[in-house]
Amino acid sequence: MNLVISLDYEVYFGPRSGDVDSTLIQPTAALAALARRHGVPLVFFVDVLFLLRLREQARAHPLLQRAHDAVATQLQALVAAGHELQLHLHPHWLDAHWTGDRWQMDMRRYRLHALDDATLAQTVRAGADALRQFGGPVTAFRAGGWCLQPFDRLRAPLLAAGITIDSTVYAGGMQRGEPPADAGFDFRCAPELGHWTFDSDPLQPVPGGPFLEVPISSHPVSPLFFWRLAALRRLGPILGGARHRAAGNGQPMALARGELVRKLLWPSVSVVSIDGLKATFLQAAWQRHQRLGRSDFVVIGHPKAFTPYSLARLDNFLARRQHSHQSGLDGYRGLIAARPPAQWPDRPPLPGRPPAAQSRPSA
């Protein structure tokens, strides 16, 4: 299997977003050092609207200028080290305001679909352009909060911005949207495949389609895991101590009550993650995907959620994968058929040239 380690590079949302140093800079540096030891490329899905918001308000707030410069310096260093920066969008940053000591959030536009068509197209283009300033190709997308559906409104803006790969879907995943963020998605009908091409619906494979879905790997999880996770959050100092303390000093958005009850009472499906306690089933998920004959194993993580425990688990996992194929996502572009533009009259031609053959993952 081809191994892809992907990270959503973002701070927390809500009144306690966490400072940039502890939430982004330090944990990302620790992960980059680990990846360097193992020779593994990383894919960072950068919450670029946060970076642009820092830039917009930096003149009035020197603290934000320092935060912006620290993030920009780290992103430049990641590209120089051979890692990828790809597009991740949380549009609530368009309405965020710095009060002098914290971010004031308005979550009503948490989903990209809450934007009108013109703003949506402008936001996608601005985000991709901002990331390309750091060098390296920007060809892949991950929707904030997994809010990818319906895809038809994202289709033209992504193609116009040169984005032809998505890595948002995870097979079996589902969350009911509830106010104020309305962050719902339903991937229960996703194909049980390593990757596939599609057109206007990422859950519906279309041979020769203009997009490629490289889904996040998923794994079945029992309610017992979430009871353990809840106990750890409430009794952390007693049960786990510092090894289970998240790097970021912010506070995550709480699950909606109904969603939490479902996870505590019934089996569910989770992304394969290197965040906190979820890193426990990293090896079991790899073995399961091998048994199923999958071609790709895409792991997700968030630097803000790393713990000493999860980094140790990832270190051990990568040590056992020394002879596996490891890549970023840009190399997958070679799996998208180069079709004549005339066959897609309302679609821009695919951007760039295919990567070198040796960089492509095997189908």
C-alpha positions as a Markdown table, in Angstrom:
| # | Residue | x | y | z |
|---|---|---|---|---|
| 1 | Met | 0.0 | 0.0 | 0.0 |
| 2 | Asn | 1.0 | 3.6 | -0.6 |
| 3 | Leu | 1.2 | 5.5 | 2.7 |
| 4 | Val | 0.2 | 9.2 | 2.9 |
| 5 | Ile | 0.5 | 11.1 | 6.1 |
| 6 | Ser | -1.7 | 14.2 | 6.0 |
| 7 | Leu | -2.1 | 16.9 | 8.6 |
| 8 | Asp | -4.7 | 19.6 | 8.9 |
| 9 | Tyr | -2.6 | 22.6 | 9.9 |
| 10 | Glu | -5.1 | 24.7 | 11.9 |
| 11 | Val | -5.7 | 26.3 | 15.3 |
| 12 | Tyr | -8.7 | 25.5 | 17.5 |
| 13 | Phe | -12.1 | 27.1 | 16.8 |
| 14 | Gly | -14.1 | 29.0 | 19.3 |
| 15 | Pro | -13.2 | 31.4 | 22.1 |
| 16 | Arg | -10.1 | 29.4 | 23.0 |
| 17 | Ser | -8.3 | 29.0 | 19.7 |
| 18 | Gly | -4.9 | 28.5 | 21.3 |
| 19 | Asp | -1.7 | 30.4 | 20.6 |
| 20 | Val | 0.2 | 29.8 | 17.4 |
| 21 | Asp | 3.4 | 28.6 | 19.0 |
| 22 | Ser | 2.0 | 25.7 | 21.1 |
| 23 | Thr | -0.8 | 24.8 | 18.7 |
| 24 | Leu | 1.0 | 24.9 | 15.3 |
| 25 | Ile | 4.7 | 25.8 | 15.4 |
| 26 | Gln | 6.0 | 23.4 | 18.2 |
| 27 | Pro | 4.0 | 20.3 | 17.4 |
| 28 | Thr | 4.6 | 20.7 | 13.6 |
| 29 | Ala | 8.3 | 21.0 | 14.3 |
| 30 | Ala | 8.3 | 17.8 | 16.3 |
| 31 | Leu | 6.4 | 16.0 | 13.6 |
| 32 | Ala | 8.7 | 17.3 | 10.9 |
| 33 | Ala | 11.7 | 16.1 | 12.9 |
| 34 | Leu | 10.1 | 12.6 | 13.2 |
| 35 | Ala | 9.3 | 12.5 | 9.5 |
| 36 | Arg | 12.9 | 13.5 | 8.7 |
| 37 | Arg | 14.3 | 10.6 | 10.7 |
| 38 | His | 12.1 | 8.2 | 8.8 |
| 39 | Gly | 12.4 | 9.8 | 5.4 |
| 40 | Val | 8.6 | 10.3 | 5.1 |
| 41 | Pro | 7.0 | 13.2 | 3.1 |
| 42 | Leu | 4.1 | 14.9 | 4.8 |
| 43 | Val | 1.0 | 16.6 | 3.3 |
| 44 | Phe | -0.1 | 19.7 | 5.2 |
| 45 | Phe | -3.7 | 20.8 | 4.5 |
| 46 | Val | -3.2 | 24.5 | 5.5 |
| 47 | Asp | -6.2 | 26.4 | 6.9 |
| 48 | Val | -5.1 | 29.2 | 4.7 |
| 49 | Leu | -8.0 | 31.6 | 5.5 |
| 50 | Phe | -6.6 | 31.8 | 9.1 |
| 51 | Leu | -3.2 | 32.9 | 7.6 |
| 52 | Leu | -4.9 | 35.5 | 5.4 |
| 53 | Arg | -6.9 | 36.7 | 8.4 |
| 54 | Leu | -3.7 | 37.1 | 10.4 |
| 55 | Arg | -2.2 | 39.1 | 7.5 |
| 56 | Glu | -5.3 | 41.4 | 7.3 |
| 57 | Gln | -5.3 | 42.3 | 10.9 |
| 58 | Ala | -1.6 | 42.3 | 11.6 |
| 59 | Arg | -1.1 | 46.0 | 11.1 |
| 60 | Ala | -3.4 | 46.9 | 14.0 |
| 61 | His | -2.1 | 44.0 | 16.2 |
| 62 | Pro | 1.6 | 43.4 | 16.5 |
| 63 | Leu | 0.9 | 40.0 | 18.2 |
| 64 | Leu | -0.9 | 38.8 | 15.0 |
| 65 | Gln | 2.1 | 40.0 | 12.9 |
| 66 | Arg | 4.4 | 37.9 | 14.9 |
| 67 | Ala | 2.1 | 34.9 | 14.6 |
| 68 | His | 1.7 | 35.4 | 10.9 |
| 69 | Asp | 5.5 | 35.6 | 10.4 |
| 70 | Ala | 6.1 | 32.5 | 12.5 |
| 71 | Val | 3.5 | 30.5 | 10.4 |
| 72 | Ala | 4.9 | 31.8 | 7.1 |
| 73 | Thr | 8.4 | 30.9 | 8.1 |
| 74 | Gln | 7.4 | 27.4 | 9.1 |
| 75 | Leu | 5.5 | 26.8 | 5.9 |
| 76 | Gln | 8.5 | 27.9 | 3.8 |
| 77 | Ala | 10.7 | 25.5 | 5.7 |
| 78 | Leu | 8.3 | 22.7 | 5.2 |
| 79 | Val | 8.2 | 23.2 | 1.4 |
| 80 | Ala | 12.0 | 23.4 | 1.4 |
| 81 | Ala | 12.2 | 20.1 | 3.3 |
| 82 | Gly | 10.1 | 18.4 | 0.6 |
| 83 | His | 6.7 | 18.4 | 2.2 |
| 84 | Glu | 3.5 | 19.5 | 0.5 |
| 85 | Leu | 1.1 | 22.4 | 1.2 |
| 86 | Gln | -2.4 | 21.7 | 0.1 |
| 87 | Leu | -5.7 | 23.6 | 0.3 |
| 88 | His | -7.9 | 23.4 | 3.5 |
| 89 | Leu | -10.7 | 26.0 | 3.9 |
| 90 | His | -12.6 | 26.9 | 7.1 |
| 91 | Pro | -14.7 | 29.9 | 5.8 |
| 92 | His | -15.7 | 31.1 | 9.3 |
| 93 | Trp | -12.4 | 32.9 | 9.4 |
| 94 | Leu | -13.9 | 35.4 | 6.9 |
| 95 | Asp | -16.0 | 36.6 | 9.8 |
| 96 | Ala | -13.5 | 36.2 | 12.7 |
| 97 | His | -12.4 | 39.3 | 14.6 |
| 98 | Trp | -9.4 | 39.7 | 16.9 |
| 99 | Thr | -10.5 | 41.5 | 20.1 |
| 100 | Gly | -7.0 | 42.1 | 21.4 |
| 101 | Asp | -6.6 | 38.9 | 23.4 |
| 102 | Arg | -8.7 | 36.3 | 21.6 |
| 103 | Trp | -10.6 | 35.6 | 18.4 |
| 104 | Gln | -14.3 | 36.3 | 18.3 |
| 105 | Met | -15.8 | 33.7 | 16.1 |
| 106 | Asp | -19.1 | 33.7 | 14.1 |
| 107 | Met | -19.7 | 30.0 | 13.1 |
| 108 | Arg | -22.7 | 30.7 | 10.9 |
| 109 | Arg | -20.4 | 30.4 | 7.8 |
| 110 | Tyr | -18.5 | 27.4 | 9.0 |
| 111 | Arg | -19.5 | 25.4 | 5.8 |
| 112 | Leu | -18.2 | 26.5 | 2.4 |
| 113 | His | -21.7 | 26.1 | 1.1 |
| 114 | Ala | -22.8 | 29.0 | 3.3 |
| 115 | Leu | -21.0 | 31.3 | 0.9 |
| 116 | Asp | -22.6 | 32.7 | -2.2 |
| 117 | Asp | -21.3 | 31.6 | -5.5 |
| 118 | Ala | -19.1 | 34.6 | -6.2 |
| 119 | Thr | -17.6 | 34.6 | -2.6 |
| 120 | Leu | -17.0 | 30.8 | -2.8 |
| 121 | Ala | -15.1 | 31.1 | -6.1 |
| 122 | Gln | -13.1 | 34.0 | -4.8 |
| 123 | Thr | -12.2 | 32.3 | -1.6 |
| 124 | Val | -11.0 | 29.1 | -3.3 |
| 125 | Arg | -8.9 | 31.1 | -5.7 |
| 126 | Ala | -7.4 | 33.3 | -3.0 |
| 127 | Gly | -6.6 | 30.4 | -0.8 |
| 128 | Ala | -4.8 | 28.5 | -3.6 |
| 129 | Asp | -2.9 | 31.6 | -4.7 |
| 130 | Ala | -1.8 | 32.3 | -1.2 |
| 131 | Leu | -0.4 | 28.8 | -0.7 |
| 132 | Arg | 1.4 | 28.8 | -4.1 |
| 133 | Gln | 3.5 | 31.8 | -2.8 |
| 134 | Phe | 5.4 | 29.4 | -0.7 |
| 135 | Gly | 6.4 | 27.3 | -3.7 |
| 136 | Gly | 5.4 | 23.8 | -4.6 |
| 137 | Pro | 2.3 | 22.5 | -6.4 |
| 138 | Val | -1.2 | 23.1 | -4.8 |
| 139 | Thr | -3.4 | 20.5 | -6.4 |
| 140 | Ala | -5.4 | 18.9 | -3.6 |
| 141 | Phe | -8.2 | 20.0 | -1.3 |
| 142 | Arg | -9.8 | 18.9 | 2.0 |
| 143 | Ala | -13.1 | 20.5 | 3.1 |
| 144 | Gly | -13.2 | 22.1 | 6.5 |
| 145 | Gly | -15.2 | 19.9 | 8.9 |
| 146 | Trp | -15.5 | 17.3 | 6.1 |
| 147 | Cys | -18.4 | 19.5 | 4.7 |
| 148 | Leu | -17.9 | 18.5 | 1.0 |
| 149 | Gln | -21.5 | 17.9 | 0.0 |
| 150 | Pro | -23.1 | 18.8 | -2.2 |
| 151 | Phe | -20.0 | 18.9 | -4.4 |
| 152 | Asp | -21.5 | 20.5 | -7.5 |
| 153 | Arg | -21.1 | 24.1 | -6.1 |
| 154 | Leu | -17.4 | 23.4 | -5.4 |
| 155 | Arg | -16.7 | 21.8 | -8.7 |
| 156 | Ala | -16.1 | 24.8 | -11.0 |
| 157 | Pro | -14.2 | 26.9 | -8.4 |
| 158 | Leu | -11.8 | 24.0 | -7.6 |
| 159 | Leu | -11.1 | 23.3 | -11.3 |
| 160 | Ala | -10.6 | 27.0 | -12.0 |
| 161 | Ala | -8.0 | 27.1 | -9.2 |
| 162 | Gly | -6.1 | 24.1 | -10.5 |
| 163 | Ile | -7.4 | 21.7 | -7.8 |
| 164 | Thr | -8.1 | 18.2 | -9.2 |
| 165 | Ile | -7.5 | 16.0 | -6.2 |
| 166 | Asp | -9.8 | 15.7 | -3.1 |
| 167 | Ser | -9.0 | 14.0 | 0.2 |
| 168 | Thr | -12.0 | 14.6 | 2.3 |
| 169 | Val | -14.2 | 11.5 | 2.1 |
| 170 | Tyr | -13.8 | 8.6 | 4.5 |
| 171 | Ala | -15.9 | 5.5 | 3.8 |
| 172 | Gly | -18.7 | 4.9 | 6.4 |
| 173 | Gly | -18.4 | 8.4 | 7.9 |
| 174 | Met | -21.5 | 10.3 | 8.8 |
| 175 | Gln | -22.4 | 13.3 | 11.0 |
| 176 | Arg | -25.7 | 15.0 | 11.2 |
| 177 | Gly | -25.5 | 18.8 | 10.8 |
| 178 | Glu | -26.7 | 20.8 | 13.8 |
| 179 | Pro | -26.7 | 24.6 | 14.4 |
| 180 | Pro | -24.8 | 26.9 | 14.6 |
| 181 | Ala | -22.1 | 25.3 | 12.4 |
| 182 | Asp | -24.4 | 22.8 | 10.6 |
| 183 | Ala | -21.3 | 20.7 | 10.0 |
| 184 | Gly | -23.0 | 17.6 | 8.5 |
| 185 | Phe | -21.8 | 15.0 | 6.0 |
| 186 | Asp | -22.7 | 11.5 | 4.9 |
| 187 | Phe | -20.0 | 9.3 | 3.4 |
| 188 | Arg | -21.8 | 6.0 | 4.1 |
| 189 | Cys | -22.2 | 5.3 | 0.4 |
| 190 | Ala | -18.5 | 5.9 | -0.4 |
| 191 | Pro | -16.8 | 3.2 | -2.5 |
| 192 | Glu | -14.5 | 0.8 | -0.6 |
| 193 | Leu | -11.6 | 1.7 | -2.8 |
| 194 | Gly | -8.1 | 3.2 | -2.4 |
| 195 | His | -8.9 | 6.0 | -4.9 |
| 196 | Trp | -11.2 | 6.7 | -7.9 |
| 197 | Thr | -11.9 | 9.4 | -10.4 |
| 198 | Phe | -15.2 | 11.3 | -10.3 |
| 199 | Asp | -17.0 | 14.3 | -11.8 |
| 200 | Ser | -19.7 | 16.0 | -9.7 |
| 201 | Asp | -20.2 | 13.6 | -6.9 |
| 202 | Pro | -17.2 | 12.4 | -5.0 |
| 203 | Leu | -19.1 | 9.2 | -3.8 |
| 204 | Gln | -19.8 | 8.2 | -7.4 |
| 205 | Pro | -16.8 | 6.9 | -9.4 |
| 206 | Val | -16.7 | 8.1 | -13.0 |
| 207 | Pro | -14.0 | 6.6 | -15.2 |
| 208 | Gly | -12.0 | 9.4 | -16.7 |
| 209 | Gly | -13.6 | 12.0 | -14.5 |
| 210 | Pro | -11.7 | 15.3 | -14.0 |
| 211 | Phe | -11.3 | 14.8 | -10.3 |
| 212 | Leu | -9.5 | 12.1 | -8.2 |
| 213 | Glu | -10.7 | 11.2 | -4.8 |
| 214 | Val | -7.9 | 9.9 | -2.5 |
| 215 | Pro | -10.0 | 9.2 | 0.6 |
| 216 | Ile | -8.9 | 9.3 | 4.2 |
| 217 | Ser | -8.7 | 5.7 | 5.5 |
| 218 | Ser | -11.4 | 4.7 | 7.9 |
| 219 | His | -11.7 | 2.2 | 10.7 |
| 220 | Pro | -14.6 | 0.7 | 12.8 |
| 221 | Val | -14.6 | 1.9 | 16.4 |
| 222 | Ser | -16.6 | 0.5 | 19.3 |
| 223 | Pro | -18.4 | 2.6 | 21.9 |
| 224 | Leu | -15.9 | 1.4 | 24.4 |
| 225 | Phe | -13.2 | 3.6 | 22.8 |
| 226 | Phe | -15.3 | 6.7 | 23.2 |
| 227 | Trp | -16.0 | 5.9 | 26.8 |
| 228 | Arg | -12.3 | 5.5 | 27.3 |
| 229 | Leu | -11.7 | 8.8 | 25.5 |
| 230 | Ala | -14.3 | 10.6 | 27.7 |
| 231 | Ala | -12.8 | 9.2 | 30.9 |
| 232 | Leu | -9.3 | 10.3 | 29.8 |
| 233 | Arg | -10.5 | 13.9 | 29.1 |
| 234 | Arg | -12.2 | 14.1 | 32.5 |
| 235 | Leu | -9.5 | 12.2 | 34.5 |
| 236 | Gly | -6.4 | 12.8 | 32.5 |
| 237 | Pro | -4.0 | 13.6 | 35.3 |
| 238 | Ile | -5.0 | 10.3 | 37.0 |
| 239 | Leu | -5.2 | 8.0 | 34.0 |
| 240 | Gly | -2.5 | 9.2 | 31.6 |
| 241 | Gly | -0.7 | 12.2 | 32.9 |
| 242 | Ala | 1.4 | 14.3 | 30.6 |
| 243 | Arg | 1.7 | 11.7 | 27.9 |
| 244 | His | -1.9 | 12.3 | 26.9 |
| 245 | Arg | -1.8 | 16.1 | 27.1 |
| 246 | Ala | -2.5 | 17.7 | 23.7 |
| 247 | Ala | 0.1 | 20.0 | 22.3 |
| 248 | Gly | -2.3 | 22.9 | 21.7 |
| 249 | Asn | -3.5 | 25.1 | 24.5 |
| 250 | Gly | -6.9 | 25.8 | 23.0 |
| 251 | Gln | -10.2 | 24.0 | 23.3 |
| 252 | Pro | -11.8 | 21.9 | 20.5 |
| 253 | Met | -15.4 | 22.4 | 19.4 |
| 254 | Ala | -17.6 | 20.1 | 21.4 |
| 255 | Leu | -19.6 | 17.4 | 19.6 |
| 256 | Ala | -23.3 | 18.0 | 19.4 |
| 257 | Arg | -25.1 | 16.1 | 22.1 |
| 258 | Gly | -26.9 | 13.8 | 19.8 |
| 259 | Glu | -23.7 | 12.9 | 18.0 |
| 260 | Leu | -21.9 | 12.2 | 21.3 |
| 261 | Val | -24.7 | 9.9 | 22.5 |
| 262 | Arg | -24.6 | 7.9 | 19.2 |
| 263 | Lys | -20.8 | 7.4 | 19.6 |
| 264 | Leu | -21.2 | 6.3 | 23.2 |
| 265 | Leu | -24.0 | 3.8 | 22.5 |
| 266 | Trp | -23.4 | 2.4 | 19.0 |
| 267 | Pro | -20.5 | 1.3 | 16.9 |
| 268 | Ser | -19.2 | 4.0 | 14.5 |
| 269 | Val | -16.6 | 4.6 | 11.9 |
| 270 | Ser | -13.6 | 6.9 | 12.4 |
| 271 | Val | -10.9 | 8.3 | 10.2 |
| 272 | Val | -7.5 | 6.6 | 10.7 |
| 273 | Ser | -5.9 | 9.3 | 12.9 |
| 274 | Ile | -2.6 | 10.1 | 14.6 |
| 275 | Asp | -4.3 | 12.4 | 17.1 |
| 276 | Gly | -4.2 | 11.5 | 20.8 |
| 277 | Leu | -5.8 | 8.2 | 21.7 |
| 278 | Lys | -6.9 | 7.5 | 18.2 |
| 279 | Ala | -3.3 | 6.6 | 17.3 |
| 280 | Thr | -4.0 | 3.4 | 19.4 |
| 281 | Phe | -5.6 | 1.7 | 16.3 |
| 282 | Leu | -3.1 | 2.9 | 13.7 |
| 283 | Gln | -1.4 | -0.5 | 13.3 |
| 284 | Ala | -4.7 | -2.4 | 13.4 |
| 285 | Ala | -6.1 | -0.2 | 10.7 |
| 286 | Trp | -3.0 | -0.8 | 8.5 |
| 287 | Gln | -3.4 | -4.5 | 8.8 |
| 288 | Arg | -7.1 | -4.4 | 8.1 |
| 289 | His | -6.5 | -2.4 | 4.9 |
| 290 | Gln | -3.9 | -4.9 | 3.8 |
| 291 | Arg | -6.3 | -7.7 | 4.3 |
| 292 | Leu | -8.9 | -5.8 | 2.2 |
| 293 | Gly | -6.4 | -5.4 | -0.6 |
| 294 | Arg | -6.4 | -1.6 | -0.5 |
| 295 | Ser | -3.9 | 0.3 | -2.6 |
| 296 | Asp | -3.7 | 3.4 | -0.4 |
| 297 | Phe | -3.5 | 4.2 | 3.3 |
| 298 | Val | -4.2 | 7.8 | 4.1 |
| 299 | Val | -3.8 | 8.9 | 7.7 |
| 300 | Ile | -5.0 | 12.2 | 9.1 |
| 301 | Gly | -3.7 | 14.3 | 12.0 |
| 302 | His | -3.8 | 17.7 | 13.5 |
| 303 | Pro | -0.6 | 19.2 | 15.1 |
| 304 | Lys | -2.7 | 20.9 | 17.8 |
| 305 | Ala | -4.0 | 17.4 | 18.9 |
| 306 | Phe | -0.7 | 15.6 | 19.1 |
| 307 | Thr | 0.3 | 14.1 | 22.4 |
| 308 | Pro | 3.6 | 12.5 | 23.5 |
| 309 | Tyr | 1.6 | 9.2 | 23.4 |
| 310 | Ser | 0.4 | 9.7 | 19.8 |
| 311 | Leu | 3.9 | 10.8 | 18.5 |
| 312 | Ala | 5.4 | 7.7 | 20.1 |
| 313 | Arg | 2.8 | 5.5 | 18.4 |
| 314 | Leu | 3.5 | 7.2 | 15.0 |
| 315 | Asp | 7.2 | 6.8 | 15.5 |
| 316 | Asn | 6.8 | 3.0 | 16.1 |
| 317 | Phe | 4.4 | 2.7 | 13.2 |
| 318 | Leu | 6.8 | 4.4 | 10.7 |
| 319 | Ala | 9.7 | 2.3 | 12.0 |
| 320 | Arg | 7.7 | -0.8 | 10.9 |
| 321 | Arg | 6.9 | 0.8 | 7.5 |
| 322 | Gln | 10.5 | 1.4 | 6.4 |
| 323 | His | 10.0 | -0.6 | 3.2 |
| 324 | Ser | 6.5 | 0.6 | 2.3 |
| 325 | His | 5.9 | 3.1 | -0.5 |
| 326 | Gln | 5.3 | 6.6 | 0.9 |
| 327 | Ser | 4.3 | 9.7 | -1.0 |
| 328 | Gly | 2.5 | 13.0 | -0.9 |
| 329 | Leu | -0.7 | 13.7 | -2.9 |
| 330 | Asp | 0.6 | 15.6 | -5.9 |
| 331 | Gly | 2.0 | 12.4 | -7.3 |
| 332 | Tyr | -1.5 | 11.1 | -7.8 |
| 333 | Arg | -2.1 | 13.6 | -10.5 |
| 334 | Gly | -0.8 | 11.0 | -13.0 |
| 335 | Leu | -3.8 | 8.9 | -12.3 |
| 336 | Ile | -6.2 | 11.5 | -13.7 |
| 337 | Ala | -6.7 | 10.9 | -17.4 |
| 338 | Ala | -5.6 | 13.8 | -19.6 |
| 339 | Arg | -8.8 | 14.3 | -21.6 |
| 340 | Pro | -9.2 | 16.8 | -24.4 |
| 341 | Pro | -10.9 | 20.0 | -23.1 |
| 342 | Ala | -13.5 | 19.7 | -25.8 |
| 343 | Gln | -14.9 | 16.7 | -24.0 |
| 344 | Trp | -15.5 | 19.0 | -21.0 |
| 345 | Pro | -16.8 | 22.1 | -22.7 |
| 346 | Asp | -17.7 | 23.9 | -19.4 |
| 347 | Arg | -14.6 | 22.9 | -17.6 |
| 348 | Pro | -11.1 | 24.5 | -17.6 |
| 349 | Pro | -8.3 | 22.2 | -18.8 |
| 350 | Leu | -6.4 | 20.3 | -16.1 |
| 351 | Pro | -3.5 | 22.4 | -14.8 |
| 352 | Gly | 0.2 | 21.7 | -14.9 |
| 353 | Arg | 1.9 | 18.6 | -16.3 |
| 354 | Pro | 1.8 | 15.1 | -14.9 |
| 355 | Pro | 4.5 | 14.4 | -12.3 |
| 356 | Ala | 7.5 | 12.1 | -13.2 |
| 357 | Ala | 6.5 | 8.5 | -13.5 |
| 358 | Gln | 8.6 | 7.4 | -10.6 |
| 359 | Ser | 6.7 | 9.7 | -8.3 |
| 360 | Arg | 3.3 | 8.3 | -9.1 |
| 361 | Pro | 1.8 | 5.8 | -6.6 |
| 362 | Ser | 0.9 | 2.5 | -8.2 |
| 363 | Ala | -2.8 | 1.9 | -9.0 |
